Amino acid sequence: MKDRTHAMKRREFIKRGTAVAGGISLWPAAMIGRPFSRSENSTAEDRFRILTRTLGRTGIEIPVVSLGAPGDGGVMRAALAAGIKFFDTAYRYAGGASETLIGENVKGRPRDSFIVATKVLGLRDNETGLIPQNVTTEEFKADFRNKVETSLKRLQVEYLDILFLHGVETAELLRLSPVREVLQELKSEGKTRFIGASFHHKELELIPAVVREKIYDVILTSYNFRQPHRQEVRQAIAAAGDAGLGILAMKTSSGVYWDRERKYPINAKASLKWVLQEKHVHSAVRAVDNFDQLAQTVSVLADLHLTPDEEDDLHLGKKLGLAGLYCSQCGRCRQDCRFHLDIPTAMRAYMYAYGYGRPRQAQETLGETGAEAVSCRACTSCRVSCAMGFNVPEKMRDIVRILDVPGEFIV
């Protein structure tokens, strides 16, 4: 029954074609797989064209909406047909299954008809965010290269469009010689066209740091309407864009739902449009798991205007008294916690599990730290004050349970 429902939704999506907002109706069948594009400065002479922006100095013309780690081949193929051509994944997502799925669905397509990026972590110390002291330059570079080669095989491509240094925690990592050397070598060898850095937090520190290093081409950063410091992040993004960096925004859906029970979804169209009001965000990356989400996402390709109702939807959580699921990763909680637990990572895992409905990604995220780094079980009182208004002990005790579930039981 699940497969039948899935197939019906796929047929319905393709039948609707990519009906988008702003008066655009069904795309003609001749356009499927061959969408036109236009820049935002061009006239709306052809109502079937989609909005694109130039990804900084890379020169890549990219649709304003992209897909992050698609989990379904049918959804990915429908996205390609609708005009979405950029796909972001990572070496470790779903144990490599994410890269494999993308590879299976781009195989045989002209290489210039899609853009693919992956992220590699490299050998990293969980405490410092740097290369472990007992790892030599040669060992670090060999490990990094091996992972990139594995990613290329999974993706079934000869080169990446963008290779990201994954999950940067500190500006110091960006300037370490082994990191800079291996990234530049891979670029000069043609393994990747461009290199970048991705991070979930410390945006105000890391965005300027990437610019200063001058070797990076693209930034993948968290940016959304729920960040307490969103205006400052916007200014940092604008400065990086002016310096020629390509900017991709992630975590745009801000946790997907306002509540753990998933009764109150965040308006995905409104949140994407909000992000794209900043012209230096060249594309907003959204994780899409089904055809309903894809239809919402595709509708933004042609119309970035935020309606009054959509503006109002962005304040729904406040009206309902809900803290939401998105953690800004500010790190203040670690300072408040007497045990200095890795609360931000646990909150990110919580969002993956309850917001995105991706328990495996939640388990993988927590697995980087270990239960002792996120467990509140031994604590009888909490002095943490969360900037997002979370009941931290409750959420910590809830999400840490996922580490007790065998991986083969999680999808």
N, C-alpha and C positions, 0 to 999 in steps of 0.2 A: 504493500500500500504506500509506503514511504517513497519508493522509487517511482510509482505511478504518479503520485502527487508532485514529485520533483519534475518529472517529464511534462506534466500538464502546465506547471508554472513556467517551464522553459518555453513551451510552445506559445503560452500566453504572452510571454515577454517578447518573443520574436514577432508574434502577430502584431502586438502593439508597436513593435519595432523599436522603439526608443522614444515613445511619446514624451515630449519635453514641455516644460512650462513656457509661459510667455506666448501662447498661441501657436506654437509649432505642433503640427499634427504628425501623422505617421510618416516615417522616412520611406521613400520609394524603395522597392526591392532592389533596384539597380545599384543603390548606394551601399547595401549591406556588404561590409568588408572593405569598402572604399570610401570612407567618409571624407568630405572636404574639410578644410579648416580655414579659419580666418583669425587675424589678430584683432584685439579689441578696438583698434583705431580704424579698422576698415568699416565700410558701410555694410548694412544688412541687406546687400543686394541679393543674396541667396539665403533664404530662410532655413536651409538645411545644413548650413555650415556651422562649425563648432568653434568655440573660443580657444585660442592657444596663446601661450606666452613663450618668450625665448628664455631658455634656462641659462641666464647669465652669459659668461664668456664661452661656455661650451658651444653656443650657437644652435643647440638642439631646440627645435620648435616642438613644444609639448602641450597637449591638452591641459586645461586648467584643473582637471580632476584625474587622479591616477588611482591604481589599485595596489593595496598592500597585501602581500602574501595570500593570494586567492586560495581558498580551500576546496574549490570544486571546479572541475574541468569545464563543465557545461556553462557555468557562470563566467568563467574566463573567456571562453569562445564567444559568448554573447557580448561581453565587454569589448572584445576586439571588433566585433561587427558593429558595435555602437559608436566606435571612434576612440575608445580608451586604448592607448597604446603603450603606456608606461606601467611596468610591474616591478614592485619592490619586494624583496624577500631577504633571507639571511641563511648563512651556512647551517646554523643550528635549528632553524624553525622546523618543528615537527620531526626532529631527527633527520632532516634532509628531505623529507617527503614534500615540503613546499617547493623546493627547487626542482625536484623531479617532476612534480605536476606541471609546473610552468614549462619545463623542457618538453614534456610530452605534447603540450598544446601549441608550442611555437615551432615544433619540428616541421620542416618542409615549407614554412612561410618565408617570404623574402626577408632578408636580415634587416633591411631598412624599414620594414613595416611594423616593427615593435621595438621598444626600448626596455632593457632589463638591467636592474641593479641588484647586487647582493651585498651583504655585510659580513665581514669576518672579524671575529673578536681578537684572535691571537692569544698567545700565552699571557695571562693576566693575573695579578695578585688581587684577590677579592677585597682585601683590606685597603691597600694603597691605590688600586686602580692602575698600577704601573706594571712593567715587566718584572716578574719575580727576580730577586737578587741572584738566585742560583742558576738562572737561564742566561746562556751566552748569546751574543748577537747572532752567531751562526745558527744556534738552535731556534731562536725566535723567528728568524727569517725563513728557515727551512719549514717550520711548522706552518707559518702563514702562507707560504707558497703552496704547500701540500693541500691546504684547505681551499685555496683559490682554484687549484687544478681540479679538485673534487667538485667544486661548485660548477666549473665549466662543463664537466662531464655530465653532471645531473641536469644542467640547463640545456645541454646539447647545443652549445654555441662555441665558437672559436674565440670570442672575446666578449667582455662585459662592456656595457655602455658606461656604467659607473660602479666603482668598487669603493664601498664605504668602510672606514675604520669604525667598527661597531661599538656602540654603547660607551662613548668616551666619558670618563668620570672626572678627569682633571686636565687642565690645560698643559700640564707638564708632559703628558703622554703624547700630545700632538707634536712636540718638538724633540722627542727622543730620536737619536740618530738611527737606531735599528728600524723604527717605525717609518720615518721619513724615507730611508733608503729603500726598504722593500716596496713601499708604495710607488715611489718614483721609478724603480727598476721595472715593476710590473707594467707600469704605464709606458715606459720606453720600449718594452718588449712587445707591446701590442696586446697584452692580456686584458687590458682595460683601456677604454678611450679616455676616461676621466677618473679622478679620485676625489673622495669626500670624507666627511666625518658626520657621524650620527650621535645624537644624545637625547636623553629623556628629561634632563633637568640641568640646572646651572647655566641656563641659556645666556644670562647676562655676563657670565664669565667666559663661556666657551665660544659663543658666536664671534666676539671680537678676537679671541685667541686664534680661531681658524683663519680669520682675515690676516692677522699679523704674520702667520707662517708662510703665506704666499704660494705654497705648493698645492693647496687644495682648491678644487674647482666648484664643489657643491657642498651645501650644508643640508642635512635632514634633521629638523628640530621640532620639538613639541611647540604647538602654538594653537590656542583655542580661546573661546569666549569665557571660559571658566577660570583661567589662570589669574590669580590675584595680582600678578605683575605684568599683565598682558600688554599694557601700554608701553612699558619699558622694553618688553620683548619685541614689540612692533617697531620701536625705534632702532633696536639693534639689528633687526632683519633689514630695515630700510638702509642702514649704513652698510651692511654687508652686500646688499644688492647694488648699491651705488659703487662699491668697490669691485664689482664684476662677478661676485659669487652667484651661482645658481642656488635658489632657495626652494626646498621642498618642506611642506609642513605636515607633521603627523600628529596623532592623537587629536584629530580635528573633531571627532564625535564626542569628545569629553566624557567617555565612559559609556556611551550608547543609551543608558537608562538612568533615570533619576533615582531608581530604587532597586534594591536587591531582588525583589520579587518580580521585576521586569513588567510592572503594570503601566509605568509611565515612561515611554520612550522619549529621548531627546530628539528634537526635530533635526534630522540629519541634513536636510536641504538647507535649513536656516544656519546651522553651524558651519557647513561648508562655505556658504555664501559669506558669512561673517569673516571667515579666515581670508577669503579671496578679495575682500575689500582692500587689503593691503596689496598694492600692485607689485611689490617686490617678492611676494609669494608666487612663484611661477607655476606651482601645481600643489594641490592639496591631496594628500595620500590617505585613502580610506580603506579599511579592511571591510570586504564585502563577502558575505557567506551565502546569500540566496538571491533569487531574482527580484524579490520585492526591494531589497536593499540596493540592488544594482539599478533598478528603475529610478529610485530616488536619486541615486548618484548621477546617473546619466542626465537627468533633468537639469542639472546645474551646468552642464556643458554649454548651454546656449543662453543662459540667463542668470546673471549674478545679482540682479536687483533684489534687495531684501524688502519684502512687503511688510506693512504694519503688523499683520497677523504673525508673520515669521519673527519679527522683532519681539513681539509679545511672548512667543513661545520660548524664547531664550531665557525668559525670567520665570518659567513655570515652576522650577524647583523652589525658588524663593517663595512663591505663592502657596505652594503645598507644604512648605516647611521641610523639604527634603535636602539632605546634604549631597546627594548624588554619589557616584562611584569613582569619579576622576580625582586622582591625587596629583597635586602640582609638583611633587617631588622636591619641595623646598628644603627638606632635610632638617628643619627646625626641631622636629619631633625627636631626632636622634640625640640632640643636645639635652632635651628635657628628660629623656628616658634614663633612669639610673643605671640600666644595663647597656645602654647605647645600642639597642637592637636595630637591625636594618629594617625599620618600619617602612620607609619609602618603597623598597623592593616588595615587601609583603602587600602593601596597598596596590601596587601595580599588578601583582598577581591576582589580587582580589578583583580588580577591574577586568582582567582577562577572563576570569572564571565566571563572574556574575553579569558583567556588562556585555562583553564580546561573546560569551558562551563558548570560550576556548579553554577548557580545563587542562588540556595537555600543555598549552603555552603557559598557563598559570603554574603548573607543576615544574616545567623546565625553568621558569624564572625563579621560583623558590629554590629549586635544586642547586642554583648557583651559590646560594648562601648556606643552606643546611638548616635543619630544624632549630638548632641551638641559637641561630642568629635571628630568628623571628618568633620564637615561642614566648608567649606571656604566661605560660601555665604556672610558673613558679612565683609569679608576682601577685601580691595581695592588694596592692594599691597602685594607682597610676597617676603621675603628675604631668603627663603629656597633654599639651594644648595644641590641637590640630587647626591649622590655618583654614582647612576646608570644612571644619565642623564635624569631623568623623568621631565616632565612638571607637577609639583606637583599640582598646583591649578586646572589645567584642569582635571586631573585624579580624584582629590578629588570631584569636583563638579559633575563629571560624575557618580562615583560609589555611592555617597550618595543617589542618586535618588532611589536606590533599596530598601531603607528603607520605601519608600512611597507605595510600591507595596504589597497588601495583600498576606500573605503567601500561601493561597490556589491557587493563580494564578501562583506560581513558582514551577517548577519541580526540 
